[in-house]
Amino acid sequence: MRRFLTVLTMAMTMAAATATTASAVDVRNEDATERVVTVTSSAMTTRVFLPPRSLAIVICVGTCKFRIEGQATAVEAGRSDVVTIQDGALSGPAPAVASR
């Protein structure tokens, strides 16, 4: 029984170490216009509605691709990055700044 528990613990540790974790990406709309952003990851595709001068937090598994609807350019982000919409264009990722 003890050997079984040891093997099980080792297997769970290895699985946890290799698993992709979810992270939050901030999407900031700094424009005076509402924007719709399509977010695509390995697990999902969704649309995020951003009113003027607003912020949305998107949970990504690994990395996500962000694209403003009607535009071809996409930005890839993950791991607590920040994606910004300014003058109708996406930019990023920028690392999140920790507050003190």
N, C-alpha and C positions, 0 to 999 in steps of 0.2 A: 504494500500500500504506500509506503514511504517513497519507494522508487517511482511509482506512478505519479504521485503528487509532485515530485521533483521534475519529472519529464513534462508534466502538464504546465508547471510554472515556467519552465524554460521555453516551451512552445508559445505560451501566452506572451512572454516577454519579447520574443523574437517577432511575433505578429504585431504587437504594439509598436515596436521600433520601426517596422517597415510600413505600417499603415499611413495613409495620407490623412492629415488632419485638416479640419475646417478652420478657416480664418475669416476675419471680417475686413472688408475693403470699404473705405469711405468713398462715396461718389458725391462730389460737390458741384452744384450748378451755380456758378457765379454770374450767369447771364440774367437779364431782365425778362427772359422768355422761358416759358415752360419747355422742358425737353423730355423726350422719351428715349430711354437707353435700353438696348437689348443686351442681356447678360447671358453668356453661354459658357457652360463648363462641361466636364465629362458626365455630370449627373443630371443637368437640367438646362433649359432655355427659358428665360422669363423676361418680361418687360417691366421696367421701373419708371414710374412717372415722377418727374422732379419739377415742382413748382419753381418760379423764379427765386433765386438766391436761397436755395435749400440744400439739405444734406440727406443722403440716404445711406444706410449701412447694409451692405450686401454680404451674405455669408457664402463663401466659396470653398469648395473642396479642391485643394491644390491651387490651381490658378483658374481665372475666368477671363473671357474676352468681353470687352465692353465696346459697344458701337452705338452711336447716335442714329436713330432711325432716319433713313434717307441718305446716309453717308456710307461710303465704302471703307473708310479707315477705321481700324479697330485698335484698341489698346489692351494689352494683357497685363493682369495684375493679380496679386495674392499676398499672403503673409502680412496683413495689416498695412497694405499700401494705400495711397490716396490717389484717386483719379479725379481730375478737375475738368469741368466744362467751362471754357472761357471764350468769348467771341465766336460761339457756335462750333468750337472744335474741342476734341478730347485731348488731354495731355496727361502724362503720368507713365508709369507709376512713380510717385514720390513717397519716400518713407514717412510714416506717421511720426509726428513729433510728440515726445512724451511731455506731459505737463508736470510742473514741479509744485 
